[in-house]
Amino acid sequence: MVQGAEHVPMAKLLAVGGPGTGALESAVLYCAAGSRSASAQRVLAERGIGVRSLRGGFGAVEGSEIAVVPPG
């Protein structure tokens, strides 16, 4: 897990919309390989919520300078 990240199941993430979603505007979504986070990003973008998706998912983080911690 990326240090400082919050785990949000995809169903819960996609249930958001409307007022109070401003905090998501600076969010970067990621999953194991990047495909689910990219799908979620597209759905949220269609709703006018501007999040980004980490291309390559968590696999792109491993071996990089991004700090990772065990989940939990």
All heavy atoms as a GROMACS GRO file, in nm:
protein
  492
    1MET      N    1   0.085  -0.117   0.000
    1MET     CA    2   0.000   0.000   0.000
    1MET      C    3   0.090   0.123   0.000
    1MET      O    4   0.191   0.127   0.068
    1MET     CB    5  -0.090  -0.006   0.123
    1MET     CG    6  -0.178   0.114   0.142
    1MET     SD    7  -0.291   0.089   0.279
    1MET     CE    8  -0.441   0.132   0.199
    2VAL      N    9   0.053   0.222  -0.077
    2VAL     CA   10   0.128   0.347  -0.080
    2VAL      C   11   0.110   0.418   0.053
    2VAL      O   12  -0.001   0.428   0.106
    2VAL     CB   13   0.080   0.438  -0.196
    2VAL    CG1   14   0.146   0.574  -0.190
    2VAL    CG2   15   0.105   0.371  -0.330
    3GLN      N   16   0.221   0.466   0.110
    3GLN     CA   17   0.214   0.536   0.239
    3GLN      C   18   0.122   0.656   0.228
    3GLN      O   19   0.131   0.735   0.135
    3GLN     CB   20   0.353   0.579   0.282
    3GLN     CG   21   0.356   0.639   0.421
    3GLN     CD   22   0.499   0.664   0.467
    3GLN    OE1   23   0.593   0.666   0.389
    3GLN    NE2   24   0.513   0.685   0.596
    4GLY      N   25   0.030   0.668   0.323
    4GLY     CA   26  -0.065   0.779   0.324
    4GLY      C   27  -0.192   0.752   0.245
    4GLY      O   28  -0.283   0.834   0.244
    5ALA      N   29  -0.197   0.637   0.176
    5ALA     CA   30  -0.315   0.604   0.097
    5ALA      C   31  -0.427   0.552   0.185
    5ALA      O   32  -0.404   0.505   0.296
    5ALA     CB   33  -0.279   0.498  -0.008
    6GLU      N   34  -0.546   0.562   0.135
    6GLU     CA   35  -0.664   0.509   0.203
    6GLU      C   36  -0.728   0.406   0.111
    6GLU      O   37  -0.755   0.435  -0.005
    6GLU     CB   38  -0.763   0.622   0.231
    6GLU     CG   39  -0.889   0.576   0.297
    6GLU     CD   40  -0.988   0.690   0.320
    6GLU    OE1   41  -0.948   0.807   0.312
    6GLU    OE2   42  -1.105   0.660   0.345
    7HIS      N   43  -0.753   0.287   0.164
    7HIS     CA   44  -0.818   0.183   0.084
    7HIS      C   45  -0.968   0.211   0.078
    7HIS      O   46  -1.034   0.223   0.180
    7HIS     CB   47  -0.794   0.045   0.144
    7HIS     CG   48  -0.866  -0.062   0.070
    7HIS    ND1   49  -0.983  -0.116   0.114
    7HIS    CD2   50  -0.840  -0.121  -0.050
    7HIS    CE1   51  -1.026  -0.207   0.028
    7HIS    NE2   52  -0.942  -0.211  -0.073
    8VAL      N   53  -1.019   0.225  -0.042
    8VAL     CA   54  -1.162   0.246  -0.064
    8VAL      C   55  -1.206   0.144  -0.169
    8VAL      O   56  -1.158   0.148  -0.283
    8VAL     CB   57  -1.194   0.389  -0.113
    8VAL    CG1   58  -1.342   0.407  -0.135
    8VAL    CG2   59  -1.140   0.493  -0.017
    9PRO      N   60  -1.296   0.052  -0.132
    9PRO     CA   61  -1.344  -0.045  -0.231
    9PRO      C   62  -1.406   0.027  -0.351
    9PRO      O   63  -1.468   0.133  -0.336
    9PRO     CB   64  -1.448  -0.126  -0.155
    9PRO     CG   65  -1.410  -0.110  -0.011
    9PRO     CD   66  -1.353   0.029   0.000
   10MET      N   67  -1.389  -0.031  -0.469
   10MET     CA   68  -1.436   0.033  -0.591
   10MET      C   69  -1.586   0.064  -0.586
   10MET      O   70  -1.627   0.172  -0.629
   10MET     CB   71  -1.404  -0.054  -0.712
   10MET     CG   72  -1.430   0.015  -0.844
   10MET     SD   73  -1.354  -0.083  -0.975
   10MET     CE   74  -1.407   0.004  -1.118
   11ALA      N   75  -1.667  -0.027  -0.533
   11ALA     CA   76  -1.812  -0.002  -0.526
   11ALA      C   77  -1.842   0.120  -0.442
   11ALA      O   78  -1.928   0.202  -0.478
   11ALA     CB   79  -1.883  -0.125  -0.470
   12LYS      N   80  -1.771   0.137  -0.333
   12LYS     CA   81  -1.793   0.254  -0.247
   12LYS      C   82  -1.746   0.381  -0.318
   12LYS      O   83  -1.811   0.485  -0.312
   12LYS     CB   84  -1.720   0.237  -0.114
   12LYS     CG   85  -1.743   0.350  -0.018
   12LYS     CD   86  -1.677   0.323   0.116
   12LYS     CE   87  -1.701   0.439   0.210
   12LYS     NZ   88  -1.638   0.418   0.340
   13LEU      N   89  -1.633   0.371  -0.385
   13LEU     CA   90  -1.579   0.486  -0.458
   13LEU      C   91  -1.676   0.532  -0.566
   13LEU      O   92  -1.702   0.651  -0.582
   13LEU     CB   93  -1.444   0.450  -0.520
   13LEU     CG   94  -1.375   0.559  -0.600
   13LEU    CD1   95  -1.334   0.674  -0.509
   13LEU    CD2   96  -1.255   0.503  -0.673
   14LEU      N   97  -1.733   0.438  -0.639
   14LEU     CA   98  -1.823   0.473  -0.748
   14LEU      C   99  -1.962   0.514  -0.700
   14LEU      O  100  -2.041   0.565  -0.779
   14LEU     CB  101  -1.834   0.356  -0.847
   14LEU     CG  102  -1.704   0.322  -0.918
   14LEU    CD1  103  -1.725   0.206  -1.014
   14LEU    CD2  104  -1.647   0.443  -0.990
   15ALA      N  105  -1.990   0.497  -0.571
   15ALA     CA  106  -2.117   0.540  -0.515
   15ALA      C  107  -2.118   0.689  -0.484
   15ALA      O  108  -2.223   0.744  -0.454
   15ALA     CB  109  -2.149   0.460  -0.389
   16VAL      N  110  -2.002   0.755  -0.491
   16VAL     CA  111  -1.995   0.897  -0.460
   16VAL      C  112  -2.044   0.980  -0.577
   16VAL      O  113  -2.046   0.934  -0.691
   16VAL     CB  114  -1.852   0.942  -0.422
   16VAL    CG1  115  -1.802   0.865  -0.303
   16VAL    CG2  116  -1.758   0.932  -0.538
   17GLY      N  117  -2.078   1.101  -0.548
   17GLY     CA  118  -2.121   1.194  -0.652
   17GLY      C  119  -2.192   1.311  -0.589
   17GLY      O  120  -2.240   1.302  -0.477
   18GLY      N  121  -2.193   1.421  -0.658
   18GLY     CA  122  -2.264   1.538  -0.608
   18GLY      C  123  -2.184   1.615  -0.504
   18GLY      O  124  -2.063   1.606  -0.498
   19PRO      N  125  -2.254   1.690  -0.418
   19PRO     CA  126  -2.186   1.773  -0.317
   19PRO      C  127  -2.098   1.689  -0.225
   19PRO      O  128  -2.129   1.574  -0.194
   19PRO     CB  129  -2.302   1.834  -0.240
   19PRO     CG  130  -2.420   1.824  -0.330
   19PRO     CD  131  -2.398   1.700  -0.412
   20GLY      N  132  -1.989   1.748  -0.182
   20GLY     CA  133  -1.900   1.680  -0.089
   20GLY      C  134  -1.795   1.592  -0.154
   20GLY      O  135  -1.725   1.519  -0.085
   21THR      N  136  -1.784   1.596  -0.283
   21THR     CA  137  -1.683   1.513  -0.350
   21THR      C  138  -1.557   1.592  -0.383
   21THR      O  139  -1.469   1.540  -0.448
   21THR     CB  140  -1.740   1.450  -0.478
   21THR    OG1  141  -1.787   1.554  -0.563
   21THR    CG2  142  -1.852   1.353  -0.447
   22GLY      N  143  -1.549   1.715  -0.337
   22GLY     CA  144  -1.433   1.799  -0.366
   22GLY      C  145  -1.302   1.740  -0.320
   22GLY      O  146  -1.198   1.760  -0.382
   23ALA      N  147  -1.303   1.663  -0.210
   23ALA     CA  148  -1.180   1.602  -0.160
   23ALA      C  149  -1.123   1.502  -0.259
   23ALA      O  150  -1.004   1.476  -0.259
   23ALA     CB  151  -1.206   1.535  -0.026
   24LEU      N  152  -1.206   1.447  -0.343
   24LEU     CA  153  -1.158   1.350  -0.442
   24LEU      C  154  -1.080   1.417  -0.554
   24LEU      O  155  -1.004   1.351  -0.624
   24LEU     CB  156  -1.276   1.274  -0.504
   24LEU     CG  157  -1.337   1.164  -0.421
   24LEU    CD1  158  -1.458   1.105  -0.493
   24LEU    CD2  159  -1.237   1.055  -0.392
   25GLU      N  160  -1.097   1.546  -0.572
   25GLU     CA  161  -1.035   1.615  -0.684
   25GLU      C  162  -0.883   1.600  -0.687
   25GLU      O  163  -0.823   1.605  -0.792
   25GLU     CB  164  -1.073   1.763  -0.686
   25GLU     CG  165  -1.218   1.787  -0.719
   25GLU     CD  166  -1.255   1.748  -0.862
   25GLU    OE1  167  -1.170   1.758  -0.953
   25GLU    OE2  168  -1.369   1.706  -0.883
   26SER      N  169  -0.820   1.581  -0.572
   26SER     CA  170  -0.674   1.567  -0.570
   26SER      C  171  -0.632   1.421  -0.557
   26SER      O  172  -0.514   1.392  -0.541
   26SER     CB  173  -0.615   1.649  -0.455
   26SER     OG  174  -0.665   1.600  -0.332
   27ALA      N  175  -0.726   1.329  -0.566
   27ALA     CA  176  -0.696   1.188  -0.544
   27ALA      C  177  -0.630   1.124  -0.666
   27ALA      O  178  -0.657   1.161  -0.780
   27ALA     CB  179  -0.824   1.111  -0.511
   28VAL      N  180  -0.544   1.028  -0.637
   28VAL     CA  181  -0.484   0.944  -0.740
   28VAL      C  182  -0.529   0.803  -0.708
   28VAL      O  183  -0.501   0.750  -0.601
   28VAL     CB  184  -0.330   0.952  -0.739
   28VAL    CG1  185  -0.272   0.857  -0.843
   28VAL    CG2  186  -0.285   1.095  -0.765
   29LEU      N  187  -0.601   0.743  -0.800
   29LEU     CA  188  -0.651   0.607  -0.781
   29LEU      C  189  -0.546   0.507  -0.828
   29LEU      O  190  -0.476   0.532  -0.926
   29LEU     CB  191  -0.779   0.586  -0.862
   29LEU     CG  192  -0.890   0.689  -0.846
   29LEU    CD1  193  -1.008   0.652  -0.936
   29LEU    CD2  194  -0.933   0.698  -0.701
   30TYR      N  195  -0.537   0.394  -0.757
   30TYR     CA  196  -0.452   0.286  -0.806
   30TYR      C  197  -0.508   0.152  -0.761
   30TYR      O  198  -0.582   0.144  -0.665
   30TYR     CB  199  -0.306   0.303  -0.761
   30TYR     CG  200  -0.277   0.275  -0.616
   30TYR    CD1  201  -0.235   0.149  -0.576
   30TYR    CD2  202  -0.290   0.374  -0.520
   30TYR    CE1  203  -0.207   0.123  -0.443
   30TYR    CE2  204  -0.263   0.349  -0.388
   30TYR     CZ  205  -0.221   0.224  -0.348
   30TYR     OH  206  -0.193   0.198  -0.217
   31CYS      N  207  -0.475   0.051  -0.836
   31CYS     CA  208  -0.512  -0.086  -0.804
   31CYS      C  209  -0.388  -0.170  -0.833
   31CYS      O  210  -0.280  -0.116  -0.853
   31CYS     CB  211  -0.633  -0.131  -0.886
   31CYS     SG  212  -0.603  -0.131  -1.065
   32ALA      N  213  -0.404  -0.300  -0.838
   32ALA     CA  214  -0.287  -0.386  -0.858
   32ALA      C  215  -0.217  -0.361  -0.991
   32ALA      O  216  -0.095  -0.345  -0.997
   32ALA     CB  217  -0.327  -0.532  -0.847
   33ALA      N  218  -0.292  -0.357  -1.100
   33ALA     CA  219  -0.231  -0.344  -1.232
   33ALA      C  220  -0.265  -0.214  -1.306
   33ALA      O  221  -0.205  -0.183  -1.406
   33ALA     CB  222  -0.272  -0.462  -1.320
   34GLY      N  223  -0.364  -0.140  -1.257
   34GLY     CA  224  -0.400  -0.014  -1.318
   34GLY      C  225  -0.528  -0.014  -1.398
   34GLY      O  226  -0.582   0.092  -1.429
   35SER      N  227  -0.582  -0.131  -1.432
   35SER     CA  228  -0.701  -0.133  -1.517
   35SER      C  229  -0.828  -0.094  -1.440
   35SER      O  230  -0.911  -0.019  -1.492
   35SER     CB  231  -0.718  -0.270  -1.583
   35SER     OG  232  -0.728  -0.371  -1.486
   36ARG      N  233  -0.844  -0.142  -1.318
   36ARG     CA  234  -0.964  -0.107  -1.241
   36ARG      C  235  -0.963   0.040  -1.201
   36ARG      O  236  -1.066   0.107  -1.205
   36ARG     CB  237  -0.978  -0.196  -1.118
   36ARG     CG  238  -1.020  -0.338  -1.154
   36ARG     CD  239  -1.014  -0.428  -1.035
   36ARG     NE  240  -0.873  -0.437  -0.999
   36ARG     CZ  241  -0.826  -0.486  -0.885
   36ARG    NH1  242  -0.909  -0.530  -0.794
   36ARG    NH2  243  -0.697  -0.492  -0.862
   37SER      N  244  -0.846   0.090  -1.163
   37SER     CA  245  -0.840   0.232  -1.126
   37SER      C  246  -0.866   0.321  -1.248
   37SER      O  247  -0.930   0.425  -1.237
   37SER     CB  248  -0.707   0.266  -1.061
   37SER     OG  249  -0.599   0.240  -1.146
   38ALA      N  250  -0.822   0.279  -1.366
   38ALA     CA  251  -0.849   0.355  -1.488
   38ALA      C  252  -0.998   0.354  -1.519
   38ALA      O  253  -1.055   0.457  -1.558
   38ALA     CB  254  -0.770   0.298  -1.605
   39SER      N  255  -1.063   0.240  -1.499
   39SER     CA  256  -1.208   0.231  -1.521
   39SER      C  257  -1.282   0.323  -1.424
   39SER      O  258  -1.374   0.396  -1.463
   39SER     CB  259  -1.257   0.088  -1.503
   39SER     OG  260  -1.203   0.006  -1.602
   40ALA      N  261  -1.243   0.319  -1.299
   40ALA     CA  262  -1.307   0.405  -1.198
   40ALA      C  263  -1.284   0.552  -1.230
   40ALA      O  264  -1.374   0.634  -1.217
   40ALA     CB  265  -1.253   0.372  -1.059
   41GLN      N  266  -1.164   0.584  -1.276
   41GLN     CA  267  -1.134   0.723  -1.312
   41GLN      C  268  -1.225   0.771  -1.424
   41GLN      O  269  -1.276   0.882  -1.420
   41GLN     CB  270  -0.986   0.734  -1.353
   41GLN     CG  271  -0.941   0.875  -1.382
   41GLN     CD  272  -0.962   0.918  -1.525
   41GLN    OE1  273  -0.961   0.837  -1.619
   41GLN    NE2  274  -0.983   1.046  -1.544
   42ARG      N  275  -1.247   0.686  -1.524
   42ARG     CA  276  -1.334   0.725  -1.636
   42ARG      C  277  -1.478   0.747  -1.588
   42ARG      O  278  -1.543   0.844  -1.628
   42ARG     CB  279  -1.330   0.619  -1.746
   42ARG     CG  280  -1.206   0.625  -1.831
   42ARG     CD  281  -1.216   0.535  -1.954
   42ARG     NE  282  -1.226   0.393  -1.922
   42ARG     CZ  283  -1.124   0.314  -1.896
   42ARG    NH1  284  -1.000   0.364  -1.898
   42ARG    NH2  285  -1.141   0.186  -1.869
   43VAL      N  286  -1.529   0.659  -1.503
   43VAL     CA  287  -1.666   0.674  -1.452
   43VAL      C  288  -1.678   0.803  -1.372
   43VAL      O  289  -1.773   0.881  -1.391
   43VAL     CB  290  -1.706   0.552  -1.366
   43VAL    CG1  291  -1.837   0.578  -1.292
   43VAL    CG2  292  -1.717   0.427  -1.451
   44LEU      N  293  -1.582   0.830  -1.285
   44LEU     CA  294  -1.587   0.952  -1.205
   44LEU      C  295  -1.572   1.076  -1.292
   44LEU      O  296  -1.637   1.178  -1.268
   44LEU     CB  297  -1.481   0.948  -1.095
   44LEU     CG  298  -1.506   0.841  -0.988
   44LEU    CD1  299  -1.386   0.830  -0.895
   44LEU    CD2  300  -1.632   0.870  -0.909
   45ALA      N  301  -1.488   1.070  -1.395
   45ALA     CA  302  -1.472   1.183  -1.486
   45ALA      C  303  -1.603   1.214  -1.557
   45ALA      O  304  -1.637   1.332  -1.577
   45ALA     CB  305  -1.361   1.155  -1.588
   46GLU      N  306  -1.678   1.111  -1.594
   46GLU     CA  307  -1.808   1.132  -1.657
   46GLU      C  308  -1.905   1.204  -1.563
   46GLU      O  309  -1.998   1.270  -1.608
   46GLU     CB  310  -1.868   0.998  -1.700
   46GLU     CG  311  -1.797   0.934  -1.817
   46GLU     CD  312  -1.842   0.792  -1.844
   46GLU    OE1  313  -1.931   0.740  -1.773
   46GLU    OE2  314  -1.785   0.729  -1.936
   47ARG      N  315  -1.882   1.191  -1.434
   47ARG     CA  316  -1.964   1.259  -1.333
   47ARG      C  317  -1.908   1.396  -1.295
   47ARG      O  318  -1.957   1.460  -1.205
   47ARG     CB  319  -1.973   1.173  -1.208
   47ARG     CG  320  -2.041   1.040  -1.233
   47ARG     CD  321  -2.042   0.958  -1.108
   47ARG     NE  322  -2.092   0.825  -1.138
   47ARG     CZ  323  -2.090   0.725  -1.051
   47ARG    NH1  324  -2.043   0.744  -0.929
   47ARG    NH2  325  -2.139   0.608  -1.085
   48GLY      N  326  -1.801   1.436  -1.362
   48GLY     CA  327  -1.741   1.566  -1.336
   48GLY      C  328  -1.645   1.567  -1.219
   48GLY      O  329  -1.610   1.673  -1.168
   49ILE      N  330  -1.600   1.450  -1.174
   49ILE     CA  331  -1.507   1.441  -1.062
   49ILE      C  332  -1.369   1.413  -1.120
   49ILE      O  333  -1.345   1.307  -1.178
   49ILE     CB  334  -1.548   1.331  -0.963
   49ILE    CG1  335  -1.689   1.360  -0.910
   49ILE    CG2  336  -1.448   1.321  -0.849
   49ILE    CD1  337  -1.750   1.246  -0.833
   50GLY      N  338  -1.279   1.508  -1.108
   50GLY     CA  339  -1.148   1.499  -1.171
   50GLY      C  340  -1.044   1.430  -1.086
   50GLY      O  341  -0.967   1.495  -1.016
   51VAL      N  342  -1.038   1.298  -1.090
   51VAL     CA  343  -0.934   1.222  -1.023
   51VAL      C  344  -0.837   1.170  -1.128
   51VAL      O  345  -0.865   1.174  -1.248
   51VAL     CB  346  -0.992   1.104  -0.941
   51VAL    CG1  347  -1.082   1.156  -0.831
   51VAL    CG2  348  -1.067   1.008  -1.030
   52ARG      N  349  -0.723   1.122  -1.083
   52ARG     CA  350  -0.625   1.065  -1.174
   52ARG      C  351  -0.605   0.918  -1.140
   52ARG      O  352  -0.634   0.874  -1.030
   52ARG     CB  353  -0.492   1.140  -1.162
   52ARG     CG  354  -0.506   1.285  -1.208
   52ARG     CD  355  -0.379   1.361  -1.191
   52ARG     NE  356  -0.357   1.382  -1.047
   52ARG     CZ  357  -0.241   1.415  -0.993
   52ARG    NH1  358  -0.136   1.431  -1.069
   52ARG    NH2  359  -0.230   1.432  -0.864
   53SER      N  360  -0.557   0.841  -1.236
   53SER     CA  361  -0.529   0.700  -1.217
   53SER      C  362  -0.380   0.676  -1.238
   53SER      O  363  -0.322   0.727  -1.335
   53SER     CB  364  -0.610   0.615  -1.316
   53SER     OG  365  -0.577   0.479  -1.304
   54LEU      N  366  -0.320   0.600  -1.149
   54LEU     CA  367  -0.178   0.569  -1.160
   54LEU      C  368  -0.158   0.461  -1.266
   54LEU      O  369  -0.200   0.347  -1.248
   54LEU     CB  370  -0.124   0.520  -1.025
   54LEU     CG  371   0.022   0.482  -1.019
   54LEU    CD1  372   0.111   0.603  -1.049
   54LEU    CD2  373   0.056   0.425  -0.882
   55ARG      N  374  -0.099   0.498  -1.377
   55ARG     CA  375  -0.078   0.404  -1.487
   55ARG      C  376   0.016   0.293  -1.441
   55ARG      O  377   0.122   0.318  -1.386
   55ARG     CB  378  -0.016   0.475  -1.607
   55ARG     CG  379   0.003   0.383  -1.726
   55ARG     CD  380   0.057   0.454  -1.845
   55ARG     NE  381  -0.040   0.554  -1.888
   55ARG     CZ  382  -0.011   0.657  -1.965
   55ARG    NH1  383   0.110   0.674  -2.010
   55ARG    NH2  384  -0.104   0.743  -2.000
   56GLY      N  385  -0.026   0.170  -1.460
   56GLY     CA  386   0.054   0.055  -1.420
   56GLY      C  387   0.021   0.005  -1.281
   56GLY      O  388   0.071  -0.098  -1.239
   57GLY      N  389  -0.062   0.079  -1.208
   57GLY     CA  390  -0.105   0.036  -1.076
   57GLY      C  391   0.007   0.023  -0.976
   57GLY      O  392   0.113   0.083  -0.989
   58PHE      N  393  -0.018  -0.061  -0.874
   58PHE     CA  394   0.080  -0.078  -0.768
   58PHE      C  395   0.210  -0.135  -0.822
   58PHE      O  396   0.317  -0.107  -0.768
   58PHE     CB  397   0.024  -0.168  -0.657
   58PHE     CG  398   0.111  -0.170  -0.535
   58PHE    CD1  399   0.116  -0.060  -0.451
   58PHE    CD2  400   0.189  -0.279  -0.506
   58PHE    CE1  401   0.198  -0.060  -0.339
   58PHE    CE2  402   0.271  -0.281  -0.394
   58PHE     CZ  403   0.275  -0.171  -0.311
   59GLY      N  404   0.202  -0.212  -0.928
   59GLY     CA  405   0.322  -0.265  -0.989
   59GLY      C  406   0.419  -0.155  -1.032
   59GLY      O  407   0.540  -0.174  -1.030
   60ALA      N  408   0.366  -0.040  -1.071
   60ALA     CA  409   0.450   0.072  -1.112
   60ALA      C  410   0.516   0.139  -0.992
   60ALA      O  411   0.618   0.206  -1.006
   60ALA     CB  412   0.366   0.176  -1.188
   61VAL      N  413   0.459   0.120  -0.873
   61VAL     CA  414   0.512   0.180  -0.752
   61VAL      C  415   0.629   0.100  -0.697
   61VAL      O  416   0.727   0.155  -0.649
   61VAL     CB  417   0.401   0.192  -0.644
   61VAL    CG1  418   0.456   0.236  -0.511
   61VAL    CG2  419   0.292   0.286  -0.691
   62GLU      N  420   0.618  -0.032  -0.705
   62GLU     CA  421   0.725  -0.118  -0.653
   62GLU      C  422   0.857  -0.087  -0.722
   62GLU      O  423   0.865  -0.080  -0.844
   62GLU     CB  424   0.687  -0.264  -0.674
   62GLU     CG  425   0.568  -0.305  -0.592
   62GLU     CD  426   0.525  -0.448  -0.618
   62GLU    OE1  427   0.525  -0.489  -0.735
   62GLU    OE2  428   0.495  -0.517  -0.520
   63GLY      N  429   0.959  -0.066  -0.643
   63GLY     CA  430   1.090  -0.034  -0.696
   63GLY      C  431   1.110   0.114  -0.727
   63GLY      O  432   1.216   0.151  -0.774
   64SER      N  433   1.008   0.195  -0.701
   64SER     CA  434   1.021   0.340  -0.724
   64SER      C  435   1.057   0.409  -0.593
   64SER      O  436   1.076   0.345  -0.490
   64SER     CB  437   0.890   0.396  -0.780
   64SER     OG  438   0.792   0.404  -0.678
   65GLU      N  439   1.062   0.540  -0.596
   65GLU     CA  440   1.091   0.619  -0.477
   65GLU      C  441   0.967   0.642  -0.391
   65GLU      O  442   0.976   0.701  -0.284
   65GLU     CB  443   1.151   0.753  -0.517
   65GLU     CG  444   1.285   0.739  -0.588
   65GLU     CD  445   1.342   0.872  -0.632
   65GLU    OE1  446   1.291   0.979  -0.591
   65GLU    OE2  447   1.439   0.870  -0.708
   66ILE      N  448   0.851   0.595  -0.434
   66ILE     CA  449   0.728   0.613  -0.358
   66ILE      C  450   0.730   0.519  -0.238
   66ILE      O  451   0.756   0.399  -0.253
   66ILE     CB  452   0.605   0.587  -0.446
   66ILE    CG1  453   0.603   0.688  -0.562
   66ILE    CG2  454   0.477   0.595  -0.366
   66ILE    CD1  455   0.496   0.662  -0.666
   67ALA      N  456   0.702   0.572  -0.120
   67ALA     CA  457   0.706   0.492   0.003
   67ALA      C  458   0.585   0.397   0.008
   67ALA      O  459   0.473   0.437  -0.021
   67ALA     CB  460   0.704   0.584   0.126
   68VAL      N  461   0.613   0.273   0.041
   68VAL     CA  462   0.507   0.174   0.058
   68VAL      C  463   0.513   0.117   0.200
   68VAL      O  464   0.616   0.113   0.262
   68VAL     CB  465   0.517   0.060  -0.045
   68VAL    CG1  466   0.496   0.111  -0.185
   68VAL    CG2  467   0.650  -0.012  -0.035
   69VAL      N  468   0.395   0.079   0.249
   69VAL     CA  469   0.382   0.022   0.383
   69VAL      C  470   0.290  -0.099   0.374
   69VAL      O  471   0.208  -0.109   0.281
   69VAL     CB  472   0.326   0.124   0.484
   69VAL    CG1  473   0.422   0.240   0.503
   69VAL    CG2  474   0.191   0.177   0.439
   70PRO      N  475   0.298  -0.191   0.469
   70PRO     CA  476   0.204  -0.303   0.468
   70PRO      C  477   0.062  -0.253   0.491
   70PRO      O  478   0.042  -0.157   0.565
   70PRO     CB  479   0.250  -0.390   0.585
   70PRO     CG  480   0.385  -0.342   0.621
   70PRO     CD  481   0.396  -0.201   0.575
   71PRO      N  482  -0.038  -0.314   0.426
   71PRO     CA  483  -0.176  -0.271   0.449
   71PRO      C  484  -0.217  -0.296   0.593
   71PRO      O  485  -0.168  -0.387   0.658
   71PRO     CB  486  -0.259  -0.356   0.353
   71PRO     CG  487  -0.166  -0.455   0.294
   71PRO     CD  488  -0.028  -0.421   0.333
   72GLY      N  489  -0.312  -0.213   0.638
   72GLY     CA  490  -0.366  -0.235   0.772
   72GLY      C  491  -0.337  -0.124   0.858
   72GLY      O  492  -0.354  -0.082   0.954
   0.00000   0.00000   0.00000
